[in-house]
Amino acid sequence: MSIVVQVEGLHKAYGTTRAVDGVSFTVEQGEVFGMVGPNGAGKTTTIECVEGLRRADAGRVQVLGLDPWGDRQALAERIGIQLQQANLPPRLRVGEALNLFGAFYRTTTPARDLVERLGLSDKWSSPVAKLSGGQRQRLFIALALVNQPEMVFLDELTTGLDPQARRSMWDLVREMRQQGRTIFLTTHFMEEAERLCDRVAILDHGRIVALDRPEALVRSLGIESRVVFTVPGEVRDLPLASIAGVQRVETSGERVIVHGSGDQFVSRVVSALETNRIAFRDLRTEQPTLEDVFLSLTGREMRE
Amino acid sequence: MRGFTNLTATALKLYLREPLAAFFTMAFPVLLLVLFGSIYGNEPSPMFGGHGTMDVSMPNYTGLILGTVGLLSIPITTAGYREQGILRRFRATPMRPLTYMAADVITNLLMTVAGMLLLLVVGWALYHVQFEGHFISYLAAVVLGCLAMFSLGYLIASLAPGARLAQVGGMVIFYPMMFLSGAGMPIETLPESIRKISAFLPLTYAVNLLRGMWFGEAWSAHIKDVGVLLAMIVVVGGLASRLFRWD
């Protein structure tokens, strides 16, 4: 795997606020790299320094072998950008927007193919102002793909979208990845990062507090999972507390919650129930999420 | 180059889809012409050195178009595009800033010329206005006046924090100029004391030059007008491009 983005000691301040305070990471070719964290953590500033839209105060940034600020034009030819806050003239039509932006690049994808792929074919002649939130976002994705970019930047791709539109955005990201494009995205939805990203950097107050594959982040911190089930009738003494990995057993009425961690924790609990012939219903497991990782790293809840 | 032509073509289309902008550039001057034409007609008048009111109104109203486009349309559109994040989206492409600005200037120039031609056609058809100059010279005066007014418009857009204030800024400068520069009404109709104020308004020099070129006067008779307009382009335009912001 070759490295396509290299960031070392990135700093950026606005006045006295240190938006990005010494961030270092690399992005490998073909992966989906995510940056998560609460609003104001420095995600957008970081991604915009990498895109060449902002100049870093200090640090080294290299993208596809180029200096994003110094070689902005050359880099812009090869990347696709979806900005967190951007707009198009309200009376511009979808087809016109794609043709216009296509004209800015040397390599382009035919606009008709793009609208087809993004499900905007019937919106070809619609003004931008008449599009729904999801359609608008699709158009901005189409604009980001118009130059057949090697790498795509998505800043808060699904913020403000309804769950259905959000899911269809996720499918688009997976499709882009399958086409071999490297993707760098930011989000403040931990679930989104977990579902889409090969690797995730958790940002807080302008610093990276953790960086790894989402499963590894969850596992490395030893955050407990839970097995929850109900036992009909009286809950007898359950022989669960002695199982390896189990930390605590809570019972209230018919409901049982077993806290624990480790790879085989869940299967051990289930097989113990089977061997002791304990009838159980509605068993589900609650795995820790990146949300829990953030909480355990920063001591704070992620807020929207 | 493909980016430039496509951007210009798109901007022209958008201009025509923006009813208010198109109205002020194309329709409003024609309405004024018809209104005042029906009041005063185009009889030769000693006040205008034997020319008719409508003859004099042609270059005046052309000046009015320059002012409208430069001081109302450009600041509102430019600051609005910035405020809405449209300029940000353009900046995320390999397009060079100069390409964007050149396309915007050309678009507004073409709209101004289109407004002027419409005015000319109506003036000629209804009042048989007399053009006594050289078309190329007149066009050159239009371009010079445009660039000077546009510079001011871009500067307002750069200085204003948002579209609302850009609009207010443009109007504060435009309306006095409309009445006092000779664009809205012939300068001969203004009292001497008011004309002293006119000398401080940049549009006065554009209108003066346009009138000179309309009636076939020599460029040498308008060195001061040309000088003021050129100085504006260099100083104000230079400042505007330095202060130009994408977001």
Interface residues (C-beta under 8 A of the other chain):
Chain A: E51 L53 R72 Q73 A74 A76 E77 I81 L83 Q85 A86 N87 L88 P89 R91 L92 E96 N99 L100 F101 A103 F104 Y105 L143
Chain B: R2 G3 T5 N6 L7 T10 K13 L14 R17 E18 Y81 Q84 G85 I86 R88 R89 R91 A92 T93 P94 M95 R96
